[in-house]
Amino acid sequence: MEFIKGVTFAPFSRKGDYKKNEYRLSLDRLIETTNANCIVLVVTGYQKNAYSEEIVYDGENNVSDEELIDLMNLIKEKGLKVILKPTVNCEDGTWRAHINFFDEDVPCEPKWSNWFENYRDFQLHYATIAQSQECQLFIAGCEMVMSEKREDEWRKLITDIKTVFHGLVSYNTDKYQENRVKWWDAVDVISSSGYYPIDKWEEELDRIEKVIKKYNKPFFFAEIGCMSTSKSMYTPNNWNVTGGVNLK
């Protein structure tokens, strides 16, 4: 597996955004000023809240398949690889990690079985595009913490994705969850969101390394960084930190 030096570009964009000139200029500047060798594209499925079953990925809040493919081709023409990460968000602002249902399907209540069926459709739609565009990697979701206990459903989903997409498949768990996912053997690459305090960095890397060795899989941080705000590096997952601008 090639070492990933990636940048997530314009996540959660809406229909028509990828066609805008400022997006293309931003992509050019990214390529010129970083040493990236791949671009992570995040396409979004939306559900109303954390206990909705329906996932919409073809509305006005979603980039069209046509513009997604056009942008993928542009990135490849510029010599970079493409990673595709279809990600679910809640319209009411609830963090996707809290999407959850009863452990057992209950009549007249939202159900895991219905949700996973819709999530599967969402993932396979984009896995088909990823295959047609020869993406370097497909990431089957991001920070779905409360769902990760549903081991059987995730294993089936990964298997189904691999019948459509024949490249490397990963899943992006959240910070501190690397050792909690029990089905890492089903994916080709382990990934997580590395929002760790800068003074705890080596400690967390040592912990994560034990997980990687157990499964003997490649690993990368699918997300990492902090805001350009003083002291943000000590709580990089807190977007409410206030203070002066600190570009270092």
DORO-132772 format. One line per 8 residues: number of its first residue (from 1); their letters; for each residue x, y, z of C-alpha. Coordinates in nm, 3 decimals. Example, Ala and Ser with C-alpha at 12.3 -4.5 7.8 and 13.67 -1.06 7.14 Angstrom:
# residues 2
1> AS> 1.230:-0.450:0.780; 1.367:-0.106:0.714
***
This chain:
# residues 248
1> MEFIKGVT> 0.000:0.000:0.000; 0.134:0.342:-0.098; 0.205:0.580:0.190; -0.091:0.819:0.217; -0.021:1.192:0.223; -0.377:1.308:0.178; -0.595:1.612:0.219; -0.974:1.607:0.254
9> FAPFSRKG> -1.105:1.849:-0.007; -1.433:2.042:0.030; -1.624:1.793:0.246; -2.006:1.806:0.264; -2.035:2.009:-0.057; -2.376:2.068:-0.213; -2.506:2.012:-0.564; -2.319:2.232:-0.810
17> DYKKNEYR> -2.033:2.321:-0.574; -1.772:2.107:-0.750; -1.839:2.299:-1.072; -1.758:2.638:-0.920; -1.439:2.808:-1.036; -1.328:2.888:-0.680; -1.331:2.516:-0.602; -1.099:2.446:-0.893
25> LSLDRLIE> -0.867:2.730:-0.789; -0.863:2.601:-0.433; -0.772:2.252:-0.557; -0.486:2.396:-0.765; -0.353:2.588:-0.465; -0.376:2.279:-0.246; -0.171:2.079:-0.494; 0.085:2.359:-0.536
33> TTNANCIV> 0.138:2.427:-0.164; 0.124:2.080:-0.009; 0.303:1.755:-0.073; -0.023:1.560:-0.100; -0.032:1.250:-0.317; -0.405:1.188:-0.282; -0.732:1.372:-0.224; -1.008:1.244:0.004
41> LVVTGYQK> -1.356:1.329:-0.126; -1.637:1.314:0.129; -1.983:1.266:-0.021; -2.273:1.293:0.219; -2.591:1.107:0.297; -2.837:1.291:0.519; -3.086:1.158:0.772; -3.317:1.382:0.972
49> NAYSEEIV> -3.181:1.290:1.316; -2.994:1.019:1.505; -3.289:0.778:1.500; -3.407:0.822:1.141; -3.391:0.521:0.912; -3.398:0.700:0.575; -3.073:0.824:0.419; -3.093:1.072:0.130
57> YDGENNVS> -2.794:1.111:-0.099; -2.942:1.246:-0.422; -3.095:1.578:-0.313; -2.991:1.943:-0.333; -2.757:1.895:-0.037; -2.556:1.635:-0.230; -2.312:1.675:-0.518; -2.434:1.498:-0.829
65> DEELIDLM> -2.269:1.181:-0.955; -2.172:1.366:-1.273; -1.982:1.643:-1.096; -1.823:1.394:-0.855; -1.687:1.191:-1.146; -1.571:1.508:-1.324; -1.377:1.617:-1.014; -1.226:1.271:-0.973
73> NLIKEKGL> -1.103:1.283:-1.332; -0.957:1.630:-1.276; -0.769:1.514:-0.964; -0.627:1.215:-1.151; -0.526:1.436:-1.445; -0.325:1.642:-1.196; -0.137:1.330:-1.090; -0.305:1.256:-0.755
81> KVILKPTV> -0.495:0.950:-0.633; -0.855:0.963:-0.512; -0.997:0.825:-0.188; -1.376:0.823:-0.156; -1.544:0.844:0.186; -1.926:0.838:0.182; -2.033:0.981:0.519; -2.371:1.014:0.690
89> NCEDGTWR> -2.469:1.332:0.872; -2.782:1.427:1.067; -2.977:1.727:0.941; -3.050:1.846:1.295; -2.678:1.876:1.370; -2.646:1.566:1.589; -2.302:1.413:1.549; -2.322:1.090:1.347
97> AHINFFDE> -2.149:0.898:1.629; -2.483:0.912:1.815; -2.691:0.738:1.546; -2.845:0.454:1.742; -3.149:0.225:1.780; -3.269:-0.044:2.019; -3.037:-0.344:2.029; -3.332:-0.563:1.927
105> DVPCEPKW> -3.571:-0.462:1.650; -3.895:-0.347:1.812; -4.228:-0.316:1.622; -4.336:0.044:1.557; -3.989:0.177:1.647; -3.695:0.273:1.420; -3.483:-0.033:1.351; -3.117:-0.116:1.293
113> SNWFENYR> -3.221:-0.357:1.016; -3.394:-0.082:0.816; -3.114:0.165:0.877; -2.841:-0.076:0.765; -3.038:-0.162:0.451; -3.047:0.206:0.358; -2.686:0.259:0.463; -2.588:-0.035:0.241
121> DFQLHYAT> -2.763:0.123:-0.059; -2.582:0.451:0.013; -2.241:0.284:0.039; -2.284:0.056:-0.263; -2.394:0.346:-0.481; -2.063:0.521:-0.422; -1.860:0.199:-0.416; -1.977:0.144:-0.774
129> IAQSQECQ> -1.854:0.490:-0.870; -1.526:0.432:-0.686; -1.471:0.113:-0.885; -1.548:0.279:-1.219; -1.303:0.558:-1.137; -1.032:0.329:-1.000; -1.013:0.499:-0.661; -0.712:0.412:-0.449
137> LFIAGCEM> -0.922:0.345:-0.140; -1.286:0.333:-0.032; -1.373:0.432:0.325; -1.707:0.280:0.428; -1.813:0.545:0.677; -1.679:0.778:0.943; -1.706:0.790:1.322; -2.021:0.576:1.346
145> VMSEKRED> -1.940:0.495:1.708; -2.276:0.369:1.838; -2.323:0.146:1.532; -1.984:-0.023:1.558; -2.118:-0.276:1.811; -2.334:-0.420:1.529; -2.054:-0.650:1.418; -2.258:-0.882:1.196
153> EWRKLITD> -2.411:-0.595:1.000; -2.075:-0.428:0.946; -1.913:-0.751:0.832; -2.190:-0.810:0.580; -2.166:-0.451:0.459; -1.791:-0.475:0.401; -1.839:-0.805:0.217; -2.108:-0.648:-0.004
161> IKTVFHGL> -1.886:-0.347:-0.078; -1.604:-0.579:-0.185; -1.831:-0.744:-0.442; -1.863:-0.402:-0.609; -1.533:-0.228:-0.531; -1.220:-0.435:-0.591; -0.966:-0.198:-0.439; -0.869:-0.145:-0.076
169> VSYNTDKY> -1.154:-0.094:0.173; -1.123:0.088:0.504; -1.344:0.227:0.779; -1.275:0.549:0.971; -1.346:0.503:1.343; -1.334:0.794:1.586; -1.053:0.893:1.821; -1.002:0.658:2.117
177> QENRVKWW> -1.213:0.387:1.948; -0.939:0.199:1.761; -0.933:-0.084:2.015; -1.313:-0.111:2.039; -1.387:-0.217:1.681; -1.405:-0.599:1.676; -1.425:-0.645:1.299; -1.101:-0.487:1.177
185> DAVDVISS> -1.010:-0.818:1.016; -1.290:-0.756:0.762; -1.126:-0.443:0.614; -0.799:-0.405:0.428; -0.685:-0.088:0.604; -0.757:0.044:0.955; -0.817:0.418:0.989; -0.927:0.661:1.256
193> SGYYPIDK> -0.968:1.029:1.334; -0.650:1.141:1.507; -0.774:1.433:1.711; -0.538:1.379:2.002; -0.385:1.643:2.232; -0.035:1.727:2.116; 0.113:1.648:2.459; -0.048:1.300:2.456
201> WEEELDRI> 0.045:1.215:2.098; 0.317:0.955:2.159; 0.109:0.785:2.428; -0.185:0.746:2.189; 0.037:0.622:1.907; 0.173:0.350:2.137; -0.182:0.243:2.221; -0.291:0.238:1.854
209> EKVIKKYN> 0.019:0.044:1.751; -0.090:-0.249:1.970; -0.420:-0.267:1.779; -0.248:-0.257:1.442; -0.007:-0.535:1.537; -0.296:-0.753:1.655; -0.465:-0.739:1.315; -0.150:-0.700:1.103
217> KPFFFAEI> -0.314:-0.433:0.887; -0.193:-0.104:0.738; -0.312:0.203:0.929; -0.357:0.573:0.857; -0.532:0.871:1.010; -0.823:0.951:0.778; -0.865:1.280:0.966; -0.619:1.480:1.170
225> GCMSTSKS> -0.544:1.838:1.268; -0.673:2.127:1.479; -0.807:2.478:1.433; -0.574:2.773:1.375; -0.656:2.895:1.724; -0.423:2.931:2.022; -0.426:2.622:2.246; -0.645:2.428:2.001
233> MYTPNNWN> -0.369:2.166:1.977; -0.451:2.056:2.333; -0.818:1.986:2.254; -0.817:1.942:1.876; -1.165:1.786:1.869; -1.323:2.092:2.036; -1.448:2.332:1.769; -1.562:2.581:2.037
241> VTGGVNLK> -1.212:2.678:2.152; -1.179:3.058:2.149; -0.864:3.266:2.135; -0.627:3.441:1.899; -0.528:3.318:1.558; -0.224:3.089:1.567; -0.119:2.964:1.225; 0.155:2.744:1.372
***
